[in-house]
Amino acid sequence: MHSEPETRNSKLRQLRWRCRRGMLELDILLEGFLQHGYEALDGGQRADFERLLALPDQELLEYLLGTRTSTEGSLAHVIACIRNTSVF
C-alpha cells in the first residue's frame, strides 16, 4: 500500500513528464505552472489541467498565448491560471 505522499509524488512525476512537450514555450509554461500554481487547484481543476495536457501542442499553445479562446468555462479558468503564473 502506498502512502499519500508517495502517491502524490508519483502523480506529480507523471504530470511533469506530460508537461514536457515538443515546444519550448509549452515546456516553460506548463512546467512553471506545475511548480508554482498546480497545488492551488481543486480536484476538478486538476482534472481540467490533465484534459488540457491531452490537447495537441499547437491547440494548447494557442490557448495559453491567448490567440484562441476555450468555450468551456472550466478549461478557460485553468488556462487563465496557467497564464497568470507564466514568466512570459
C-alpha positions in Angstrom: 0.0 0.0 0.0 1.3 3.4 -1.0 1.3 6.3 1.4 -0.3 9.6 0.5 3.0 11.5 -0.1 4.3 8.6 -2.3 1.1 8.7 -4.4 1.2 12.5 -4.6 4.9 12.4 -5.7 4.1 9.7 -8.3 1.3 11.8 -9.7 3.5 14.9 -9.9 6.2 12.9 -11.7 3.6 11.7 -14.2 2.3 15.3 -14.7 5.8 16.7 -15.1 6.5 14.1 -17.8 3.3 15.0 -19.6 4.2 18.8 -19.4 7.3 18.1 -21.5 6.2 18.9 -25.0 7.6 19.4 -28.4 7.7 23.2 -28.0 10.0 25.0 -25.6 7.3 27.6 -24.9 4.9 24.9 -23.7 7.5 23.3 -21.6 8.2 26.6 -19.9 4.6 27.5 -19.3 3.4 24.1 -18.2 6.3 23.1 -16.0 6.3 26.6 -14.4 2.6 26.2 -13.6 3.2 22.7 -12.2 5.8 24.2 -9.9 4.0 27.4 -8.9 0.3 27.1 -9.4 -0.9 23.5 -9.6 -1.1 23.0 -5.9 -3.7 25.8 -5.6 -6.2 23.9 -7.9 -9.0 21.9 -6.5 -9.7 18.3 -7.7 -11.9 19.3 -10.6 -9.5 21.9 -11.8 -6.7 19.4 -11.6 -8.7 17.1 -13.8 -9.2 20.0 -16.2 -5.4 20.6 -16.3 -5.0 16.9 -17.3 -7.6 17.4 -20.0 -5.5 20.4 -21.3 -2.4 18.2 -21.4 -4.2 15.8 -23.7 -4.7 18.5 -26.4 -2.4 18.7 -29.4 0.6 21.1 -28.8 -0.5 23.7 -31.3 -4.0 24.0 -29.9 -2.7 24.1 -26.3 -0.2 26.8 -27.3 -2.9 28.9 -28.9 -5.0 28.7 -25.7 -2.0 29.6 -23.5 -0.9 32.5 -25.6 -4.4 33.9 -25.9 -4.8 33.6 -29.7 -7.6 31.1 -29.2 -10.3 31.0 -26.5 -11.8 28.0 -24.9 -15.6 27.9 -24.8 -15.5 25.6 -21.8 -15.6 27.7 -18.7 -13.7 25.2 -16.5 -10.9 24.9 -19.1 -10.8 28.6 -19.5 -10.3 29.0 -15.8 -7.3 26.7 -15.7 -5.9 28.3 -18.8 -6.1 31.7 -17.1 -4.4 30.2 -14.0 -1.5 29.0 -16.2 -1.3 32.3 -18.0 -1.3 34.2 -14.7 1.6 32.0 -13.4 3.7 32.4 -16.6 7.0 34.1 -16.9 6.2 35.4 -20.4 
